[in-house]
Amino acid sequence: MTTLLTTQDIARIVQRVGLPDLLRRLVGYLEADYLRWAEFDKTPRVAAHSADGVIELMPIADASLYTFKYVNGHPKNHRVGLPTVMAFGVLADVATGAPVLLSELTLTTAMRTAATSVMVAKRLARPDSRVMALIGNGAQSEFQALAFHHLLGIRELRLFDIDTAATARLVRHLQGTPGLTLTVCASTAEAVRGADIVTTVTADKTNATILTPDMIEPGMHINGVGGDCPGKTELHRGVLEMARVICEFEPQSRIEGDMQQMPADFPVTEFWRVLAGDAPGREAPEQVTVFDSVGFALEDFSALRLLRDVSTQLGLGAPLDLIPQMADPKNLFGELQLHGQRQAA
């Protein structure tokens, strides 16, 4: 029987575990899986692009588990009352192919993206980083803000969005968070001035230049989250040229990330190598580092493993009759007859 986790189940998990502890546990799962990089059957996600957005499938597997995520990105969805990003995912048993878990991943994707940002920043940002600029204050911004505050020690957030209502909502959600100061800024340039970390998480499907080289200060770590599909960037190519650039899965990131602007021989390093000690992270205090984050299927694999384990511990989730439960596994047609007889009765 497949277990179903709904959005209500995910909210209950967060309420019972606490968001900081859940994010901390998720970072642990992510690190454990990234350290097993060679064990995974990896592929760039499959994307169907349209004028309004993109729909993607993100599969990955190791010897025991297979997962995939269905996810979209439609920046205009708020006009029709829908989220920009919507997602669900499946965790299956490789030995049998049986789907073990079917879960919402809209809320979970926001949490796993924030946890991934922190995991990488632990190796790339300066250890004394306390101020973060958050450019783009939409649906994922609270998750990024709280992850960096609770897990990396960020004490001040400098906020900017062209949509002032989005910033106001973010301030309402975060005000009163102990130890966190919020500063609303009038421009990107004002927000990034003096910041140790700059997180960009904008939604428009365009080749934008949110950050330009003149805004970058020595020692900054840039967490570029919003540039995540062909034709969608946030960083001026000059920012990449002046930085050490880390990505998730190079074959995917060169197509979808900010590095899509760069030639094929532009040097980048996959994060798993940094985590494993095969490549350096930050090499000097004054070095500029960039995490060209596009989101990779391994991160959803980790999130689905965590959801399976936590929901089991907490007794959450409902059995879902997704696959026929047959007395004779070869008698598939008999299932139609059986259910027809039950309805007639």
Buried (B, 14 or more C-beta within 10 A) or exposed (E): EBBBBBBEBBEBBBEEBEBEEBBBBBBBBBBEBBEEBEEBEBBBBEBEBEEEBBBBBBBBBBEEBBBBBBBBBBBBBBEEEEBBBBBBBBBBEEEEEEBBBBBBBBBBBBBBBBBBBBBBBBBBBBEEBBBBBBBBBBBBBBBBBBBBBBBBEBEBBBBBBEEEEBBBBBBEEBEEBEEBEBBBBEEBBBBBBEBBBBBBBBBBBEBBBBBBBEBBBEBBBBBBBBBBBBEBBBBBBBBBEBBBBBBBBBEBBBBBBBBBBBEEEEEBBBBBBBBBEEBBBBEEEEBBBBBBBBBBBBBBBBBBBBBBEBBEEEEBBEEBEBEEEEEEEEEEEEBEEEEEEEEEE
